[in-house]
Amino acid sequence: MKVPPTNRNHFRELAKIASERGTLTETLKRVYLMNYAKAVKREKAAVAAAAQERRFAN
């Protein structure tokens, strides 16, 4: 299942906003961190898939 790309900095911004409001709990921080990590993995997977396609195209 393909997931649309997500800007990983989006989760950092959400964490900053919650921190400024004083609503950033440990649980929420952990959720934002996990979502950030997933976005990074998706970016790396997209780069690897593109490189593999180029390799097979040649």
ZINORZI-V35993 format. One record per backbone hydrogen bond with DSSP energy under -0.5 kcal/mol. CO is the residue of the C=O (numbers start at 1). NH is the residue of the N-H. E is the energy in kcal/mol with one decimal. If there is no record, write none. Layout:
BEGIN
CO&NH&E + CO&NH&E
END
This chain:
BEGIN
6&8&-0.5 + 7&10&-1.7 + 8&11&-0.8 + 8&12&-0.8 + 9&13&-2.4 + 10&14&-2.1 + 11&15&-2.1 + 12&16&-2.3 + 13&17&-2.5 + 14&18&-2.5 + 15&19&-2.4 + 16&20&-2.5 + 17&21&-1.9 + 18&22&-1.0 + 18&23&-2.5 + 18&24&-0.8 + 23&25&-1.2 + 25&29&-2.6 + 26&30&-2.2 + 27&31&-2.2 + 28&32&-2.5 + 29&33&-2.3 + 30&34&-2.4 + 31&35&-2.5 + 32&36&-2.2 + 33&37&-2.4 + 34&38&-2.3 + 35&39&-2.1 + 36&40&-2.2 + 37&41&-2.3 + 38&42&-2.4 + 39&43&-2.2 + 40&44&-2.4 + 41&45&-2.5 + 42&46&-2.3 + 43&47&-2.1 + 44&48&-2.4 + 45&49&-2.5 + 46&50&-2.2 + 47&51&-2.2 + 48&52&-2.3 + 49&53&-2.3 + 50&54&-2.3 + 51&55&-2.0 + 52&56&-2.1 + 53&57&-1.7 + 54&58&-1.2
END
